Structure formats: C-alpha cells, structure tokens
C-alpha cells in the first residue's frame, strides 16, 4: 500500500453492508469461544484498545465505549432526575452498570444477561470497562432470558435500559427489538419511569433499523425521543430511542443539566454535560423527517433483522 505502513498481520473484518466492510488490526487475541448462545471474541486492537465481539459484530472497545455507554444511560437518568432502581437487559461488559452507578440516587442495579460465559469473560478481561461495577453492593447480576424475566417478574423500575447485541437473525437478541418486548418493559416501569434502547446505525445508508425502532417505541409509549452519538468503531453515528409516560422536553438548559449532574452524580463523565445534552436532543433533519414519516412497527411476527457478520483473518488471506 503506497505511502502507508500496515502494522498488523491479523485483521478483524466486520461486514457492515453487502458493499461495505470495516477492519481493525489485531495485536492480541484474548478470547475466542463459541458459547451456548453466540460466538465470542475479545481482542486487543492497535488503535482502539480491547474490544468485545459477538457473532461477528463489534460491541464496544475500551478507547471509545464511553461515547456509547454514557449516551445510552445518562439522558434517561437526567430526564428522570432521581433514578433509584435501574434494570439493565443485556450489558455484558458491565459498562452500562458502571454508568448507572455514577448516580448517587441509585439504590439498585439489576443486570439480566442470557450468556454467563460472556459476562464472566468481560469481568476477567475487560476491567477497564466495568471498573468494579460487578462488585458494587448495589449491583445484582441475573443470568437469564430478558423476555422471560419481564414476563414473570413483578418488580418495578425507574429506568429500564435495553443494551442488547444487534438483532442478527442467528443471534439471541432479535426478538427483543419488537413491540411486544417494549410493551413488557413499559409494564415494569414505575410511574414516570423511562425505557431506553440502543437502536442501531443512523447514517443515511443504514438508518432503516433505527427509524423503525423509533416508530415501534412511539407506538408503545405516550412520549418518546430519538438521539444520536457518534462512535468511531461502529463506522456510523449510533442511535438511541427512549420512551416514557412523562412529557419529554424539546430542549435542555445546559446550566441546569450541569447543576443536576454535580448534585446527583459522582461525576467522571467524558461525554455527557449540559452542552452535550442539548446536542443529543437535536438530531439531524434527515433523521427527524424519516422517523416522522415511518409507520412500520416491528413485532414478534415481523422482527428486525440486522445485516452482517465478521471474521478474523491473516493479512495474506484478505
């Protein structure tokens, strides 16, 4: 390659669409395992640190995961103002729990993840992400199916965070991006509670999943909001959607957000503050227009399917 020095002989390639791929040079392969539910890799890359990969789809990396996890957790908590009970569905790395535990008001975090082997591998190999969240006395980890927990449980929550792997057809999560699942979540919220879901890429070429997930959340909750955070290792701006029975403001006063965060959290944020909240609450025009026009709702009979897989290959085989 003229003018470039390629420093890795092993590359992880993620197939983003039928025409696009994204590659990361691998320095070390830390874990490679087929669990009961999915294929798991934990790798160390040259640019973005250690990363978790499930069924060939990049989940998060130690260098830029804060752009995802802070955006996933804190807008809902800021909107609520005083979250005490937080339910995380998925979240194997422990980083979502880490962010919820920043709130001094939080008394209980329950993380429900179907794959114990992923949780244990993340606990061992990704301490940079969980930062001891698994050992916090407020945290409980339940290994089990999210839908089954919601159907059988009676506990109520202030915040429910759906932090699940992408809904590829072969994976364990595609049914959990549907109207039926969102309705189960709504029934488990306290009055004024907030549900938030990671909702896929939002680039113009890849936004269909996000737009239809926003439509699905809108069909279940009286009030909803969609927003975007750019995560470089996802090769796209990434979307989130929240739903609630409380009115959602159209904007935030940055000074009021900063005051709330100073009073109610222990700080340590790298993304979230008052100015960032204002930015998040103003997604781009093309996305707002697409969601306003969308009518399709994902159901168990017609769930979403996310494109792609990934593979690690030696350079000479690329």
C-alpha positions, -999 to +999 in steps of 0.1 A: +000+000+000+019+032-012+025+057+015+011+036+043+027+013+070+005-016+079+014-027+114-008-058+118-009-093+102-042-102+118-074-082+110-109-083+122-133-075+094-169-066+100-193-067+071-214-036+076-235-039+045-233-060+013-210-034-001-191-021+030-166-035+055-148-021+085-114-035+096-094-033+128-058-045+131-055-071+159-025-071+183-037-100+205-065-125+205-075-128+242-106-149+240-121-170+211-151-191+222-184-205+210-207-201+239-241-217+242-257-187+225-231-169+203-196-167+191-174-145+213-141-128+207-122-104+230-093-089+210-067-062+216-065-038+186-038-014+176-059+018+178-089+012+200-077-010+228-095-041+239-128-050+223-157-074+227-171-090+195-203-112+195-214-132+164-190-112+143-205-078+154-184-053+172-199-045+206-175-020+223-139-011+228-120+004+257-110+036+239-144+048+226-170+029+246-178+059+267-194+075+236-219+047+236-224+039+273-228+074+285-252+082+258-272+051+265-276+057+302-275+093+312-301+111+290-328+089+306-314+095+341-312+132+335-348+133+323-359+113+353-339+134+377-336+110+406-334+073+395-333+048+423-339+014+406-323+006+373-328-026+352-303-034+325-312-060+299-280-073+284-249-052+292-224-080+295-193-057+296-206-041+328-200-006+314-238+002+314-240-007+351-208+013+357-226+044+343-258+038+362-238+036+394-225+071+389-259+083+402-258+088+439-296+083+440-293+047+426-300+021+452-303-010+429-290-021+396-301-054+382-284-067+351-301-095+332-279-112+306-285-145+289-249-155+284-229-162+316-198-170+296-197-135+281-203-119+314-175-138+331-151-132+302-158-095+304-154-095+341-119-111+337-106-094+305-123-060+304-118-044+338-113-011+320-150-012+311-168-025+342-144-007+366-156-028+395-193-024+388-199-061+392-186-059+428-206-028+438-231-039+466-259-021+446-254-044+416-270-078+411-264-100+380-290-124+369-282-149+342-314-155+322-336-145+293-348-109+293-383-117+279-388-144+305-377-121+333-401-094+322-430-119+318-425-135+352-411-107+373-432-082+394-405-056+403-409-021+391-381+001+378-373+038+373-351+032+344-350+002+320-320+000+297-321-024+267-284-029+260-286-059+237-265-071+209-276-063+174-307-082+161-289-105+137-312-135+128-288-161+141-282-143+174-301-143+207-315-108+206-336-102+175-369-108+193-361-081+219-364-053+194-402-057+190-434-041+201-442-070+224-409-066+242-413-029+246-448-034+260-433-058+286-408-031+295-434-005+299-454-026+323-423-029+345-417+008+348-428+029+378-449+060+370-426+085+354-401+057+345-381+057+313-372+030+289-342+034+265-329+011+238-298+011+217-312+015+183-287+009+156-268+030+130-282+063+118-262+070+086-284+077+056-275+044+040-281+023+072-309+041+091-338+018+084-335-002+117-332+029+138-361+047+121-384+016+125-373+011+161-382+047+168-416+040+152-421+010+174-412+028+207-435+056+196-463+031+192-459+018+228-452+049+249-471+082+251-438+102+248-405+093+230-372+108+219-346+096+195-310+108+196-275+101+182-239+097+194-210+091+171-190+060+180-160+057+156-156+019+159-192+014+148-184+030+115-216+051+118-234+075+141-253+054+165-289+058+175-309+055+208-346+058+215-363+064+248-400+061+258-418+073+288-452+083+302-438+117+313-435+147+289-402+149+272-387+185+269-378+196+234-345+211+247-324+214+279-308+243+297-271+233+298-266+251+332-295+231+347-281+198+335-247+206+348-262+216+382-282+183+383-251+162+374-230+180+401-256+174+427-268+139+419-238+121+405-202+114+414-190+128+381-163+114+359-181+119+326-162+122+293-192+128+270-222+140+290-227+175+302-253+202+296-240+213+262-238+176+250-274+170+262-285+200+240-266+185+211-281+150+216-316+164+218-313+179+183-307+150+159-302+158+122-331+169+099-330+139+076-334+115+105-362+135+121-381+136+088-376+098+082-390+090+117-419+113+113-429+096+081-423+060+093-454+038+100-439+003+102-437-013+137-415-043+145-434-073+160-426-109+170-441-120+137-421-094+118-390-087+139-360-067+126-330-084+111-296-068+112-271-073+084-238-089+086-212-108+105-174-106+109-143-127+108-107-125+118-082-133+090-045-132+084-034-104+061-024-127+033-059-143+031-078-110+028 
